Amino acid sequence: MMEHLPECHKRAHLVRHHECGPDGSMKLQLLLDCLQDIAAEHAEKLGCGMEDLVKNKRIWVLSRLRIRILRLPALKDELELLTYPSGHDRLSAFRQYRISCGGDELVQGSSAWVMLDGATYRPIPMAKVFEEPLPANEEKPRYFEKFEKFPLSEGTTLGTYRVGCGDIDLNCHLNNAVYARYITDALEHLQKDASRRIEEMQINFQHAGQLDDEIICSGTIEESKFCIRGGDFFTAGGILRSN
């Protein structure tokens, strides 16, 4: 049966007007939406998509996401999105991403996912998740070999957000990509155009936001490094390109 599982999944995506900011580049939140969508599409093909999980009362939760932006996609770019699983440890399944345009790589990424029991919200060991393992794609690139930890210091308070109805996803939680909007706003408060100069960024998702939750964002930029904290909900950090 395993030879029938699609090792990777790819599709085209045209960057549209509503996905871009004033400079014509793709907004960070919309970029993360693309990664989230293609991962969900591949999970369905692998038999572990949302409909399959609902039957077994299970939920995929994004735990870590780390990306490298070589160039932000721009208006009317014809993108090729690619994703594939890349093994697992005891509790996390790993996945890789690549966004290209005209043969040039624009974005590379790695993520870690945890499967939760839908009733208890406790993690399920990967050994108990699948009857047979997903394709490991050992010959394909792992864009990041590890995920970083970030300091607990909060820095300057930069903004307060209340989770609204439009932010809630199919799992009845704050959608993962919305955190990118908070990060973008925080970086712009700290330094003009900083959000357009992200070279590398990692988000550690710590606590699922619910409707009406209040998320207070704080952070710092020191030289080329930034760290953004959203209370107990998330931490993010990365590197900015120079002007």
Secondary structure in CASP SS format (residue, H / E / C, confidence):
PFRMAT SS
TARGET T0000
AUTHOR 0000-0000-0000
METHOD secondary structure of the structure
MODEL  1
M C 1.00
M H 1.00
E H 1.00
H H 1.00
L C 1.00
P C 1.00
E C 1.00
C C 1.00
H E 1.00
K E 1.00
R E 1.00
A E 1.00
H E 1.00
L E 1.00
V C 1.00
R C 1.00
H H 1.00
H H 1.00
E H 1.00
C E 1.00
G C 1.00
P C 1.00
D C 1.00
G C 1.00
S E 1.00
M E 1.00
K C 1.00
L H 1.00
Q H 1.00
L H 1.00
L H 1.00
L H 1.00
D H 1.00
C H 1.00
L H 1.00
Q H 1.00
D H 1.00
I H 1.00
A H 1.00
A H 1.00
E H 1.00
H H 1.00
A H 1.00
E H 1.00
K H 1.00
L C 1.00
G C 1.00
C C 1.00
G C 1.00
M H 1.00
E H 1.00
D H 1.00
L H 1.00
V H 1.00
K H 1.00
N H 1.00
K C 1.00
R E 1.00
I E 1.00
W E 1.00
V E 1.00
L E 1.00
S E 1.00
R E 1.00
L E 1.00
R E 1.00
I E 1.00
R E 1.00
I E 1.00
L C 1.00
R C 1.00
L C 1.00
P C 1.00
A E 1.00
L C 1.00
K C 1.00
D C 1.00
E E 1.00
L E 1.00
E E 1.00
L E 1.00
L E 1.00
T E 1.00
Y E 1.00
P E 1.00
S E 1.00
G E 1.00
H E 1.00
D C 1.00
R C 1.00
L C 1.00
S E 1.00
A E 1.00
F E 1.00
R E 1.00
Q E 1.00
Y E 1.00
R E 1.00
I E 1.00
S E 1.00
C E 1.00
G C 1.00
G C 1.00
D E 1.00
E E 1.00
L E 1.00
V E 1.00
Q E 1.00
G E 1.00
S E 1.00
S E 1.00
A E 1.00
W E 1.00
V E 1.00
M E 1.00
L E 1.00
D E 1.00
G C 1.00
A C 1.00
T C 1.00
Y C 1.00
R C 1.00
P E 1.00
I C 1.00
P C 1.00
M H 1.00
A H 1.00
K H 1.00
V C 1.00
F C 1.00
E C 1.00
E C 1.00
P C 1.00
L C 1.00
P C 1.00
A C 1.00
N C 1.00
E C 1.00
E C 1.00
K C 1.00
P C 1.00
R C 1.00
Y C 1.00
F C 1.00
E C 1.00
K C 1.00
F C 1.00
E C 1.00
K C 1.00
F C 1.00
P C 1.00
L C 1.00
S C 1.00
E C 1.00
G C 1.00
T E 1.00
T E 1.00
L E 1.00
G E 1.00
T E 1.00
Y E 1.00
R E 1.00
V C 1.00
G C 1.00
C H 1.00
G H 1.00
D H 1.00
I E 1.00
D C 1.00
L C 1.00
N C 1.00
C C 1.00
H C 1.00
L E 1.00
N C 1.00
N C 1.00
A C 1.00
V H 1.00
Y H 1.00
A H 1.00
R H 1.00
Y H 1.00
I H 1.00
T H 1.00
D H 1.00
A H 1.00
L H 1.00
E H 1.00
H H 1.00
L H 1.00
Q C 1.00
K C 1.00
D C 1.00
A H 1.00
S H 1.00
R H 1.00
R H 1.00
I E 1.00
E E 1.00
E E 1.00
M E 1.00
Q E 1.00
I E 1.00
N E 1.00
F E 1.00
Q C 1.00
H C 1.00
A C 1.00
G C 1.00
Q C 1.00
L C 1.00
D C 1.00
D C 1.00
E E 1.00
I E 1.00
I E 1.00
C E 1.00
S E 1.00
G E 1.00
T E 1.00
I E 1.00
E E 1.00
E C 1.00
S C 1.00
K E 1.00
F E 1.00
C E 1.00
I E 1.00
R E 1.00
G E 1.00
G C 1.00
D C 1.00
F C 1.00
F E 1.00
T E 1.00
A E 1.00
G E 1.00
G E 1.00
I E 1.00
L E 1.00
R C 1.00
S C 1.00
N C 1.00
END
